[in-house]
Amino acid sequence: MINVGIDLGNTNSVVAGAKMDGWKPKILPNAEGQTTTPSVVAYTQNGDILVGQTAKTQASMNPDNTFYSVKRFIGRKMSEVDHASP
């Protein structure tokens, strides 16, 4: 069995894995081969979901559908979220 840990950071997120039999944790690279992934999620007008660097790259062209620093929203009600704040 492999344990997986996820660090949801405000700027970047990291995923690590370790076997139960004593393996030391190892940071797992993302699809681009990087060990950190920008904590950014976006969706396009045709419904595609983008994450990480891809979402971050298109943020200036699609600001209304791009979300970052989402960790600050965890555990909050929708009514508590200031939609105008970056």
PDB file of N, CA, C and O in Angstrom:
ATOM      1  N   MET A   1       0.848  -1.173   0.000  1.00  0.00           N
ATOM      2  CA  MET A   1       0.000   0.000   0.000  1.00  0.00           C
ATOM      3  C   MET A   1       0.894   1.236   0.000  1.00  0.00           C
ATOM      4  O   MET A   1       1.953   1.246   0.627  1.00  0.00           O
ATOM      5  N   ILE A   2       0.460   2.275  -0.706  1.00  0.00           N
ATOM      6  CA  ILE A   2       1.202   3.529  -0.753  1.00  0.00           C
ATOM      7  C   ILE A   2       0.371   4.621  -0.086  1.00  0.00           C
ATOM      8  O   ILE A   2      -0.809   4.797  -0.388  1.00  0.00           O
ATOM      9  N   ASN A   3       1.007   5.342   0.819  1.00  0.00           N
ATOM     10  CA  ASN A   3       0.376   6.511   1.427  1.00  0.00           C
ATOM     11  C   ASN A   3       0.685   7.721   0.563  1.00  0.00           C
ATOM     12  O   ASN A   3       1.791   7.856   0.039  1.00  0.00           O
ATOM     13  N   VAL A   4      -0.283   8.585   0.420  1.00  0.00           N
ATOM     14  CA  VAL A   4      -0.104   9.795  -0.373  1.00  0.00           C
ATOM     15  C   VAL A   4      -0.405  10.999   0.512  1.00  0.00           C
ATOM     16  O   VAL A   4      -1.405  11.028   1.229  1.00  0.00           O
ATOM     17  N   GLY A   5       0.472  11.980   0.448  1.00  0.00           N
ATOM     18  CA  GLY A   5       0.271  13.231   1.173  1.00  0.00           C
ATOM     19  C   GLY A   5       0.184  14.370   0.183  1.00  0.00           C
ATOM     20  O   GLY A   5       0.931  14.407  -0.795  1.00  0.00           O
ATOM     21  N   ILE A   6      -0.718  15.294   0.426  1.00  0.00           N
ATOM     22  CA  ILE A   6      -0.886  16.449  -0.452  1.00  0.00           C
ATOM     23  C   ILE A   6      -0.753  17.715   0.387  1.00  0.00           C
ATOM     24  O   ILE A   6      -1.454  17.886   1.384  1.00  0.00           O
ATOM     25  N   ASP A   7       0.141  18.589  -0.020  1.00  0.00           N
ATOM     26  CA  ASP A   7       0.293  19.893   0.617  1.00  0.00           C
ATOM     27  C   ASP A   7      -0.391  20.915  -0.274  1.00  0.00           C
ATOM     28  O   ASP A   7       0.133  21.291  -1.322  1.00  0.00           O
ATOM     29  N   LEU A   8      -1.565  21.359   0.150  1.00  0.00           N
ATOM     30  CA  LEU A   8      -2.301  22.380  -0.604  1.00  0.00           C
ATOM     31  C   LEU A   8      -1.838  23.747  -0.136  1.00  0.00           C
ATOM     32  O   LEU A   8      -2.348  24.274   0.853  1.00  0.00           O
ATOM     33  N   GLY A   9      -0.890  24.314  -0.830  1.00  0.00           N
ATOM     34  CA  GLY A   9      -0.377  25.627  -0.470  1.00  0.00           C
ATOM     35  C   GLY A   9      -1.138  26.729  -1.176  1.00  0.00           C
ATOM     36  O   GLY A   9      -1.828  26.483  -2.165  1.00  0.00           O
ATOM     37  N   ASN A  10      -1.011  27.949  -0.666  1.00  0.00           N
ATOM     38  CA  ASN A  10      -1.663  29.084  -1.325  1.00  0.00           C
ATOM     39  C   ASN A  10      -1.049  29.379  -2.679  1.00  0.00           C
ATOM     40  O   ASN A  10      -1.753  29.784  -3.605  1.00  0.00           O
ATOM     41  N   THR A  11       0.261  29.180  -2.807  1.00  0.00           N
ATOM     42  CA  THR A  11       0.956  29.475  -4.057  1.00  0.00           C
ATOM     43  C   THR A  11       1.198  28.226  -4.879  1.00  0.00           C
ATOM     44  O   THR A  11       0.915  28.201  -6.077  1.00  0.00           O
ATOM     45  N   ASN A  12       1.720  27.189  -4.244  1.00  0.00           N
ATOM     46  CA  ASN A  12       2.024  25.927  -4.925  1.00  0.00           C
ATOM     47  C   ASN A  12       1.518  24.757  -4.103  1.00  0.00           C
ATOM     48  O   ASN A  12       1.346  24.867  -2.889  1.00  0.00           O
ATOM     49  N   SER A  13       1.283  23.647  -4.763  1.00  0.00           N
ATOM     50  CA  SER A  13       0.895  22.407  -4.101  1.00  0.00           C
ATOM     51  C   SER A  13       1.913  21.330  -4.445  1.00  0.00           C
ATOM     52  O   SER A  13       2.555  21.374  -5.495  1.00  0.00           O
ATOM     53  N   VAL A  14       2.051  20.355  -3.535  1.00  0.00           N
ATOM     54  CA  VAL A  14       3.026  19.280  -3.694  1.00  0.00           C
ATOM     55  C   VAL A  14       2.358  17.966  -3.315  1.00  0.00           C
ATOM     56  O   VAL A  14       1.557  17.918  -2.381  1.00  0.00           O
ATOM     57  N   VAL A  15       2.691  16.892  -4.044  1.00  0.00           N
ATOM     58  CA  VAL A  15       2.194  15.555  -3.731  1.00  0.00           C
ATOM     59  C   VAL A  15       3.397  14.666  -3.451  1.00  0.00           C
ATOM     60  O   VAL A  15       4.380  14.684  -4.193  1.00  0.00           O
ATOM     61  N   ALA A  16       3.313  13.884  -2.371  1.00  0.00           N
ATOM     62  CA  ALA A  16       4.380  12.940  -2.036  1.00  0.00           C
ATOM     63  C   ALA A  16       3.762  11.582  -1.755  1.00  0.00           C
ATOM     64  O   ALA A  16       2.604  11.490  -1.347  1.00  0.00           O
ATOM     65  N   GLY A  17       4.532  10.533  -1.974  1.00  0.00           N
ATOM     66  CA  GLY A  17       4.061   9.181  -1.717  1.00  0.00           C
ATOM     67  C   GLY A  17       5.109   8.387  -0.952  1.00  0.00           C
ATOM     68  O   GLY A  17       6.306   8.648  -1.074  1.00  0.00           O
ATOM     69  N   ALA A  18       4.656   7.414  -0.162  1.00  0.00           N
ATOM     70  CA  ALA A  18       5.556   6.538   0.586  1.00  0.00           C
ATOM     71  C   ALA A  18       4.869   5.203   0.802  1.00  0.00           C
ATOM     72  O   ALA A  18       3.664   5.152   1.050  1.00  0.00           O
ATOM     73  N   LYS A  19       5.642   4.106   0.706  1.00  0.00           N
ATOM     74  CA  LYS A  19       5.090   2.783   0.982  1.00  0.00           C
ATOM     75  C   LYS A  19       4.976   2.587   2.483  1.00  0.00           C
ATOM     76  O   LYS A  19       5.744   3.164   3.253  1.00  0.00           O
ATOM     77  N   MET A  20       4.015   1.770   2.896  1.00  0.00           N
ATOM     78  CA  MET A  20       3.788   1.492   4.311  1.00  0.00           C
ATOM     79  C   MET A  20       4.966   0.766   4.949  1.00  0.00           C
ATOM     80  O   MET A  20       5.141   0.844   6.165  1.00  0.00           O
ATOM     81  N   ASP A  21       5.779   0.061   4.159  1.00  0.00           N
ATOM     82  CA  ASP A  21       6.844  -0.755   4.731  1.00  0.00           C
ATOM     83  C   ASP A  21       8.118   0.034   5.041  1.00  0.00           C
ATOM     84  O   ASP A  21       9.185  -0.561   5.192  1.00  0.00           O
ATOM     85  N   GLY A  22       8.026   1.333   5.135  1.00  0.00           N
ATOM     86  CA  GLY A  22       9.171   2.106   5.562  1.00  0.00           C
ATOM     87  C   GLY A  22       9.842   2.952   4.506  1.00  0.00           C
ATOM     88  O   GLY A  22      10.846   3.604   4.794  1.00  0.00           O
ATOM     89  N   TRP A  23       9.327   2.964   3.303  1.00  0.00           N
ATOM     90  CA  TRP A  23       9.869   3.854   2.272  1.00  0.00           C
ATOM     91  C   TRP A  23       9.884   5.282   2.784  1.00  0.00           C
ATOM     92  O   TRP A  23       8.939   5.721   3.441  1.00  0.00           O
ATOM     93  N   LYS A  24      10.938   5.999   2.491  1.00  0.00           N
ATOM     94  CA  LYS A  24      10.941   7.420   2.814  1.00  0.00           C
ATOM     95  C   LYS A  24      10.027   8.135   1.818  1.00  0.00           C
ATOM     96  O   LYS A  24       9.979   7.763   0.645  1.00  0.00           O
ATOM     97  N   PRO A  25       9.314   9.142   2.270  1.00  0.00           N
ATOM     98  CA  PRO A  25       8.438   9.871   1.346  1.00  0.00           C
ATOM     99  C   PRO A  25       9.223  10.445   0.172  1.00  0.00           C
ATOM    100  O   PRO A  25      10.356  10.901   0.328  1.00  0.00           O
ATOM    101  N   LYS A  26       8.606  10.413  -0.997  1.00  0.00           N
ATOM    102  CA  LYS A  26       9.218  10.947  -2.204  1.00  0.00           C
ATOM    103  C   LYS A  26       8.228  11.895  -2.856  1.00  0.00           C
ATOM    104  O   LYS A  26       7.065  11.550  -3.063  1.00  0.00           O
ATOM    105  N   ILE A  27       8.698  13.090  -3.175  1.00  0.00           N
ATOM    106  CA  ILE A  27       7.839  14.046  -3.872  1.00  0.00           C
ATOM    107  C   ILE A  27       7.636  13.552  -5.293  1.00  0.00           C
ATOM    108  O   ILE A  27       8.594  13.211  -5.987  1.00  0.00           O
ATOM    109  N   LEU A  28       6.387  13.518  -5.717  1.00  0.00           N
ATOM    110  CA  LEU A  28       6.042  13.008  -7.039  1.00  0.00           C
ATOM    111  C   LEU A  28       5.939  14.159  -8.036  1.00  0.00           C
ATOM    112  O   LEU A  28       5.273  15.155  -7.756  1.00  0.00           O
ATOM    113  N   PRO A  29       6.583  14.038  -9.186  1.00  0.00           N
ATOM    114  CA  PRO A  29       6.505  15.118 -10.180  1.00  0.00           C
ATOM    115  C   PRO A  29       5.130  15.169 -10.848  1.00  0.00           C
ATOM    116  O   PRO A  29       4.430  14.162 -10.947  1.00  0.00           O
ATOM    117  N   ASN A  30       4.766  16.360 -11.299  1.00  0.00           N
ATOM    118  CA  ASN A  30       3.504  16.523 -12.021  1.00  0.00           C
ATOM    119  C   ASN A  30       3.693  16.169 -13.494  1.00  0.00           C
ATOM    120  O   ASN A  30       4.753  15.677 -13.882  1.00  0.00           O
ATOM    121  N   ALA A  31       2.689  16.411 -14.303  1.00  0.00           N
ATOM    122  CA  ALA A  31       2.740  16.045 -15.726  1.00  0.00           C
ATOM    123  C   ALA A  31       3.850  16.771 -16.481  1.00  0.00           C
ATOM    124  O   ALA A  31       4.340  16.277 -17.497  1.00  0.00           O
ATOM    125  N   GLU A  32       4.249  17.947 -15.982  1.00  0.00           N
ATOM    126  CA  GLU A  32       5.335  18.700 -16.621  1.00  0.00           C
ATOM    127  C   GLU A  32       6.705  18.298 -16.085  1.00  0.00           C
ATOM    128  O   GLU A  32       7.725  18.828 -16.525  1.00  0.00           O
ATOM    129  N   GLY A  33       6.731  17.351 -15.123  1.00  0.00           N
ATOM    130  CA  GLY A  33       7.990  16.912 -14.538  1.00  0.00           C
ATOM    131  C   GLY A  33       8.472  17.773 -13.386  1.00  0.00           C
ATOM    132  O   GLY A  33       9.586  17.579 -12.897  1.00  0.00           O
ATOM    133  N   GLN A  34       7.657  18.722 -12.941  1.00  0.00           N
ATOM    134  CA  GLN A  34       8.022  19.616 -11.843  1.00  0.00           C
ATOM    135  C   GLN A  34       7.573  19.030 -10.503  1.00  0.00           C
ATOM    136  O   GLN A  34       6.603  18.275 -10.449  1.00  0.00           O
ATOM    137  N   THR A  35       8.275  19.376  -9.429  1.00  0.00           N
ATOM    138  CA  THR A  35       7.915  18.857  -8.110  1.00  0.00           C
ATOM    139  C   THR A  35       6.909  19.745  -7.383  1.00  0.00           C
ATOM    140  O   THR A  35       6.351  19.338  -6.364  1.00  0.00           O
ATOM    141  N   THR A  36       6.674  20.939  -7.890  1.00  0.00           N
ATOM    142  CA  THR A  36       5.611  21.787  -7.347  1.00  0.00           C
ATOM    143  C   THR A  36       4.660  22.158  -8.483  1.00  0.00           C
ATOM    144  O   THR A  36       5.060  22.279  -9.641  1.00  0.00           O
ATOM    145  N   THR A  37       3.405  22.333  -8.119  1.00  0.00           N
ATOM    146  CA  THR A  37       2.368  22.692  -9.086  1.00  0.00           C
ATOM    147  C   THR A  37       1.696  23.967  -8.597  1.00  0.00           C
ATOM    148  O   THR A  37       1.257  24.019  -7.448  1.00  0.00           O
ATOM    149  N   PRO A  38       1.604  24.997  -9.435  1.00  0.00           N
ATOM    150  CA  PRO A  38       0.892  26.199  -9.006  1.00  0.00           C
ATOM    151  C   PRO A  38      -0.529  25.845  -8.543  1.00  0.00           C
ATOM    152  O   PRO A  38      -1.228  25.067  -9.192  1.00  0.00           O
ATOM    153  N   SER A  39      -0.936  26.421  -7.430  1.00  0.00           N
ATOM    154  CA  SER A  39      -2.268  26.162  -6.865  1.00  0.00           C
ATOM    155  C   SER A  39      -3.302  27.028  -7.579  1.00  0.00           C
ATOM    156  O   SER A  39      -3.889  27.939  -6.995  1.00  0.00           O
ATOM    157  N   VAL A  40      -3.505  26.721  -8.850  1.00  0.00           N
ATOM    158  CA  VAL A  40      -4.415  27.488  -9.702  1.00  0.00           C
ATOM    159  C   VAL A  40      -5.307  26.511 -10.459  1.00  0.00           C
ATOM    160  O   VAL A  40      -4.837  25.499 -10.978  1.00  0.00           O
ATOM    161  N   VAL A  41      -6.596  26.825 -10.516  1.00  0.00           N
ATOM    162  CA  VAL A  41      -7.564  26.029 -11.272  1.00  0.00           C
ATOM    163  C   VAL A  41      -8.364  26.994 -12.139  1.00  0.00           C
ATOM    164  O   VAL A  41      -8.687  28.101 -11.709  1.00  0.00           O
ATOM    165  N   ALA A  42      -8.680  26.574 -13.354  1.00  0.00           N
ATOM    166  CA  ALA A  42      -9.484  27.410 -14.246  1.00  0.00           C
ATOM    167  C   ALA A  42     -10.369  26.520 -15.099  1.00  0.00           C
ATOM    168  O   ALA A  42     -10.105  25.329 -15.268  1.00  0.00           O
ATOM    169  N   TYR A  43     -11.413  27.113 -15.627  1.00  0.00           N
ATOM    170  CA  TYR A  43     -12.201  26.406 -16.629  1.00  0.00           C
ATOM    171  C   TYR A  43     -12.390  27.333 -17.822  1.00  0.00           C
ATOM    172  O   TYR A  43     -12.484  28.553 -17.684  1.00  0.00           O
ATOM    173  N   THR A  44     -12.443  26.720 -18.986  1.00  0.00           N
ATOM    174  CA  THR A  44     -12.558  27.483 -20.226  1.00  0.00           C
ATOM    175  C   THR A  44     -14.021  27.631 -20.613  1.00  0.00           C
ATOM    176  O   THR A  44     -14.898  27.017 -20.007  1.00  0.00           O
ATOM    177  N   GLN A  45     -14.277  28.445 -21.622  1.00  0.00           N
ATOM    178  CA  GLN A  45     -15.655  28.652 -22.072  1.00  0.00           C
ATOM    179  C   GLN A  45     -16.285  27.377 -22.609  1.00  0.00           C
ATOM    180  O   GLN A  45     -17.507  27.235 -22.571  1.00  0.00           O
ATOM    181  N   ASN A  46     -15.473  26.441 -23.110  1.00  0.00           N
ATOM    182  CA  ASN A  46     -16.047  25.170 -23.590  1.00  0.00           C
ATOM    183  C   ASN A  46     -16.032  24.095 -22.514  1.00  0.00           C
ATOM    184  O   ASN A  46     -16.235  22.920 -22.819  1.00  0.00           O
ATOM    185  N   GLY A  47     -15.795  24.476 -21.245  1.00  0.00           N
ATOM    186  CA  GLY A  47     -15.935  23.552 -20.138  1.00  0.00           C
ATOM    187  C   GLY A  47     -14.702  22.753 -19.762  1.00  0.00           C
ATOM    188  O   GLY A  47     -14.768  21.928 -18.852  1.00  0.00           O
ATOM    189  N   ASP A  48     -13.576  22.972 -20.436  1.00  0.00           N
ATOM    190  CA  ASP A  48     -12.347  22.269 -20.065  1.00  0.00           C
ATOM    191  C   ASP A  48     -11.850  22.784 -18.720  1.00  0.00           C
ATOM    192  O   ASP A  48     -11.942  23.977 -18.431  1.00  0.00           O
ATOM    193  N   ILE A  49     -11.320  21.872 -17.896  1.00  0.00           N
ATOM    194  CA  ILE A  49     -10.747  22.244 -16.610  1.00  0.00           C
ATOM    195  C   ILE A  49      -9.233  22.247 -16.749  1.00  0.00           C
ATOM    196  O   ILE A  49      -8.638  21.282 -17.231  1.00  0.00           O
ATOM    197  N   LEU A  50      -8.623  23.334 -16.325  1.00  0.00           N
ATOM    198  CA  LEU A  50      -7.175  23.481 -16.380  1.00  0.00           C
ATOM    199  C   LEU A  50      -6.638  23.579 -14.957  1.00  0.00           C
ATOM    200  O   LEU A  50      -7.279  24.172 -14.089  1.00  0.00           O
ATOM    201  N   VAL A  51      -5.471  23.000 -14.717  1.00  0.00           N
ATOM    202  CA  VAL A  51      -4.853  23.075 -13.394  1.00  0.00           C
ATOM    203  C   VAL A  51      -3.380  23.429 -13.527  1.00  0.00           C
ATOM    204  O   VAL A  51      -2.777  23.270 -14.588  1.00  0.00           O
ATOM    205  N   GLY A  52      -2.817  23.910 -12.429  1.00  0.00           N
ATOM    206  CA  GLY A  52      -1.381  24.149 -12.371  1.00  0.00           C
ATOM    207  C   GLY A  52      -0.891  25.235 -13.309  1.00  0.00           C
ATOM    208  O   GLY A  52      -1.532  26.273 -13.477  1.00  0.00           O
ATOM    209  N   GLN A  53       0.264  24.975 -13.921  1.00  0.00           N
ATOM    210  CA  GLN A  53       0.908  25.968 -14.779  1.00  0.00           C
ATOM    211  C   GLN A  53       0.037  26.350 -15.970  1.00  0.00           C
ATOM    212  O   GLN A  53       0.030  27.510 -16.383  1.00  0.00           O
ATOM    213  N   THR A  54      -0.693  25.394 -16.525  1.00  0.00           N
ATOM    214  CA  THR A  54      -1.573  25.686 -17.661  1.00  0.00           C
ATOM    215  C   THR A  54      -2.639  26.703 -17.260  1.00  0.00           C
ATOM    216  O   THR A  54      -2.914  27.645 -18.003  1.00  0.00           O
ATOM    217  N   ALA A  55      -3.235  26.513 -16.089  1.00  0.00           N
ATOM    218  CA  ALA A  55      -4.248  27.451 -15.601  1.00  0.00           C
ATOM    219  C   ALA A  55      -3.630  28.810 -15.297  1.00  0.00           C
ATOM    220  O   ALA A  55      -4.218  29.847 -15.600  1.00  0.00           O
ATOM    221  N   LYS A  56      -2.449  28.802 -14.701  1.00  0.00           N
ATOM    222  CA  LYS A  56      -1.774  30.054 -14.351  1.00  0.00           C
ATOM    223  C   LYS A  56      -1.419  30.859 -15.597  1.00  0.00           C
ATOM    224  O   LYS A  56      -1.561  32.082 -15.606  1.00  0.00           O
ATOM    225  N   THR A  57      -0.962  30.185 -16.641  1.00  0.00           N
ATOM    226  CA  THR A  57      -0.545  30.850 -17.873  1.00  0.00           C
ATOM    227  C   THR A  57      -1.692  31.605 -18.537  1.00  0.00           C
ATOM    228  O   THR A  57      -1.483  32.690 -19.080  1.00  0.00           O
ATOM    229  N   GLN A  58      -2.897  31.047 -18.499  1.00  0.00           N
ATOM    230  CA  GLN A  58      -4.029  31.685 -19.176  1.00  0.00           C
ATOM    231  C   GLN A  58      -4.817  32.635 -18.269  1.00  0.00           C
ATOM    232  O   GLN A  58      -5.822  33.197 -18.705  1.00  0.00           O
ATOM    233  N   ALA A  59      -4.393  32.823 -17.042  1.00  0.00           N
ATOM    234  CA  ALA A  59      -5.154  33.607 -16.065  1.00  0.00           C
ATOM    235  C   ALA A  59      -5.441  35.037 -16.509  1.00  0.00           C
ATOM    236  O   ALA A  59      -6.541  35.538 -16.276  1.00  0.00           O
ATOM    237  N   SER A  60      -4.487  35.698 -17.138  1.00  0.00           N
ATOM    238  CA  SER A  60      -4.714  37.097 -17.537  1.00  0.00           C
ATOM    239  C   SER A  60      -5.740  37.217 -18.664  1.00  0.00           C
ATOM    240  O   SER A  60      -6.371  38.263 -18.816  1.00  0.00           O
ATOM    241  N   MET A  61      -5.911  36.163 -19.447  1.00  0.00           N
ATOM    242  CA  MET A  61      -6.889  36.179 -20.540  1.00  0.00           C
ATOM    243  C   MET A  61      -8.259  35.675 -20.092  1.00  0.00           C
ATOM    244  O   MET A  61      -9.246  35.865 -20.802  1.00  0.00           O
ATOM    245  N   ASN A  62      -8.333  35.038 -18.929  1.00  0.00           N
ATOM    246  CA  ASN A  62      -9.559  34.399 -18.462  1.00  0.00           C
ATOM    247  C   ASN A  62      -9.704  34.608 -16.944  1.00  0.00           C
ATOM    248  O   ASN A  62      -9.894  33.634 -16.216  1.00  0.00           O
ATOM    249  N   PRO A  63      -9.620  35.850 -16.456  1.00  0.00           N
ATOM    250  CA  PRO A  63      -9.592  36.078 -15.010  1.00  0.00           C
ATOM    251  C   PRO A  63     -10.874  35.685 -14.276  1.00  0.00           C
ATOM    252  O   PRO A  63     -10.809  35.279 -13.116  1.00  0.00           O
ATOM    253  N   ASP A  64     -12.026  35.795 -14.919  1.00  0.00           N
ATOM    254  CA  ASP A  64     -13.287  35.479 -14.244  1.00  0.00           C
ATOM    255  C   ASP A  64     -13.464  33.992 -13.979  1.00  0.00           C
ATOM    256  O   ASP A  64     -14.260  33.611 -13.120  1.00  0.00           O
ATOM    257  N   ASN A  65     -12.741  33.150 -14.696  1.00  0.00           N
ATOM    258  CA  ASN A  65     -12.878  31.703 -14.552  1.00  0.00           C
ATOM    259  C   ASN A  65     -11.600  31.051 -14.042  1.00  0.00           C
ATOM    260  O   ASN A  65     -11.405  29.848 -14.213  1.00  0.00           O
ATOM    261  N   THR A  66     -10.729  31.840 -13.416  1.00  0.00           N
ATOM    262  CA  THR A  66      -9.470  31.334 -12.882  1.00  0.00           C
ATOM    263  C   THR A  66      -9.454  31.560 -11.374  1.00  0.00           C
ATOM    264  O   THR A  66      -9.766  32.651 -10.898  1.00  0.00           O
ATOM    265  N   PHE A  67      -9.089  30.526 -10.632  1.00  0.00           N
ATOM    266  CA  PHE A  67      -9.129  30.573  -9.176  1.00  0.00           C
ATOM    267  C   PHE A  67      -7.763  30.220  -8.613  1.00  0.00           C
ATOM    268  O   PHE A  67      -7.140  29.245  -9.034  1.00  0.00           O
ATOM    269  N   TYR A  68      -7.303  31.015  -7.661  1.00  0.00           N
ATOM    270  CA  TYR A  68      -6.027  30.755  -7.013  1.00  0.00           C
ATOM    271  C   TYR A  68      -6.162  31.077  -5.532  1.00  0.00           C
ATOM    272  O   TYR A  68      -7.126  31.721  -5.117  1.00  0.00           O
ATOM    273  N   SER A  69      -5.206  30.635  -4.742  1.00  0.00           N
ATOM    274  CA  SER A  69      -5.257  30.789  -3.286  1.00  0.00           C
ATOM    275  C   SER A  69      -6.562  30.226  -2.730  1.00  0.00           C
ATOM    276  O   SER A  69      -7.140  30.788  -1.800  1.00  0.00           O
ATOM    277  N   VAL A  70      -7.022  29.120  -3.299  1.00  0.00           N
ATOM    278  CA  VAL A  70      -8.316  28.554  -2.893  1.00  0.00           C
ATOM    279  C   VAL A  70      -8.274  27.942  -1.499  1.00  0.00           C
ATOM    280  O   VAL A  70      -9.321  27.692  -0.902  1.00  0.00           O
ATOM    281  N   LYS A  71      -7.089  27.700  -0.980  1.00  0.00           N
ATOM    282  CA  LYS A  71      -6.977  27.134   0.367  1.00  0.00           C
ATOM    283  C   LYS A  71      -7.696  28.007   1.396  1.00  0.00           C
ATOM    284  O   LYS A  71      -8.227  27.499   2.384  1.00  0.00           O
ATOM    285  N   ARG A  72      -7.712  29.312   1.165  1.00  0.00           N
ATOM    286  CA  ARG A  72      -8.369  30.218   2.109  1.00  0.00           C
ATOM    287  C   ARG A  72      -9.886  30.074   2.107  1.00  0.00           C
ATOM    288  O   ARG A  72     -10.554  30.606   2.994  1.00  0.00           O
ATOM    289  N   PHE A  73     -10.444  29.361   1.121  1.00  0.00           N
ATOM    290  CA  PHE A  73     -11.887  29.149   1.055  1.00  0.00           C
ATOM    291  C   PHE A  73     -12.332  27.845   1.722  1.00  0.00           C
ATOM    292  O   PHE A  73     -13.525  27.647   1.953  1.00  0.00           O
ATOM    293  N   ILE A  74     -11.394  26.963   2.028  1.00  0.00           N
ATOM    294  CA  ILE A  74     -11.745  25.667   2.610  1.00  0.00           C
ATOM    295  C   ILE A  74     -12.450  25.883   3.948  1.00  0.00           C
ATOM    296  O   ILE A  74     -11.954  26.603   4.814  1.00  0.00           O
ATOM    297  N   GLY A  75     -13.593  25.261   4.103  1.00  0.00           N
ATOM    298  CA  GLY A  75     -14.355  25.338   5.337  1.00  0.00           C
ATOM    299  C   GLY A  75     -15.228  26.580   5.468  1.00  0.00           C
ATOM    300  O   GLY A  75     -15.866  26.783   6.501  1.00  0.00           O
ATOM    301  N   ARG A  76     -15.262  27.403   4.437  1.00  0.00           N
ATOM    302  CA  ARG A  76     -16.080  28.610   4.490  1.00  0.00           C
ATOM    303  C   ARG A  76     -17.351  28.427   3.671  1.00  0.00           C
ATOM    304  O   ARG A  76     -17.371  27.694   2.682  1.00  0.00           O
ATOM    305  N   LYS A  77     -18.399  29.101   4.097  1.00  0.00           N
ATOM    306  CA  LYS A  77     -19.645  29.090   3.340  1.00  0.00           C
ATOM    307  C   LYS A  77     -19.511  30.034   2.157  1.00  0.00           C
ATOM    308  O   LYS A  77     -18.749  31.000   2.211  1.00  0.00           O
ATOM    309  N   MET A  78     -20.243  29.760   1.097  1.00  0.00           N
ATOM    310  CA  MET A  78     -20.201  30.603  -0.090  1.00  0.00           C
ATOM    311  C   MET A  78     -20.545  32.052   0.258  1.00  0.00           C
ATOM    312  O   MET A  78     -19.994  32.982  -0.331  1.00  0.00           O
ATOM    313  N   SER A  79     -21.453  32.241   1.213  1.00  0.00           N
ATOM    314  CA  SER A  79     -21.855  33.592   1.608  1.00  0.00           C
ATOM    315  C   SER A  79     -20.735  34.353   2.317  1.00  0.00           C
ATOM    316  O   SER A  79     -20.800  35.577   2.432  1.00  0.00           O
ATOM    317  N   GLU A  80     -19.712  33.645   2.792  1.00  0.00           N
ATOM    318  CA  GLU A  80     -18.588  34.283   3.481  1.00  0.00           C
ATOM    319  C   GLU A  80     -17.466  34.700   2.534  1.00  0.00           C
ATOM    320  O   GLU A  80     -16.519  35.369   2.948  1.00  0.00           O
ATOM    321  N   VAL A  81     -17.566  34.312   1.284  1.00  0.00           N
ATOM    322  CA  VAL A  81     -16.497  34.561   0.322  1.00  0.00           C
ATOM    323  C   VAL A  81     -16.717  35.894  -0.372  1.00  0.00           C
ATOM    324  O   VAL A  81     -17.801  36.168  -0.889  1.00  0.00           O
ATOM    325  N   ASP A  82     -15.679  36.721  -0.378  1.00  0.00           N
ATOM    326  CA  ASP A  82     -15.723  37.994  -1.098  1.00  0.00           C
ATOM    327  C   ASP A  82     -15.333  37.720  -2.537  1.00  0.00           C
ATOM    328  O   ASP A  82     -14.157  37.506  -2.831  1.00  0.00           O
ATOM    329  N   HIS A  83     -16.301  37.725  -3.435  1.00  0.00           N
ATOM    330  CA  HIS A  83     -16.063  37.361  -4.837  1.00  0.00           C
ATOM    331  C   HIS A  83     -15.189  38.368  -5.570  1.00  0.00           C
ATOM    332  O   HIS A  83     -14.629  38.046  -6.618  1.00  0.00           O
ATOM    333  N   ALA A  84     -15.063  39.558  -5.049  1.00  0.00           N
ATOM    334  CA  ALA A  84     -14.267  40.576  -5.734  1.00  0.00           C
ATOM    335  C   ALA A  84     -12.789  40.509  -5.369  1.00  0.00           C
ATOM    336  O   ALA A  84     -11.956  41.093  -6.063  1.00  0.00           O
ATOM    337  N   SER A  85     -12.452  39.808  -4.293  1.00  0.00           N
ATOM    338  CA  SER A  85     -11.049  39.777  -3.863  1.00  0.00           C
ATOM    339  C   SER A  85     -10.238  38.824  -4.726  1.00  0.00           C
ATOM    340  O   SER A  85     -10.754  37.812  -5.200  1.00  0.00           O
ATOM    341  N   PRO A  86      -8.951  39.155  -4.931  1.00  0.00           N
ATOM    342  CA  PRO A  86      -8.098  38.279  -5.752  1.00  0.00           C
ATOM    343  C   PRO A  86      -7.748  37.003  -5.042  1.00  0.00           C
ATOM    344  O   PRO A  86      -7.039  36.162  -5.595  1.00  0.00           O
TER     345      PRO A  86
END
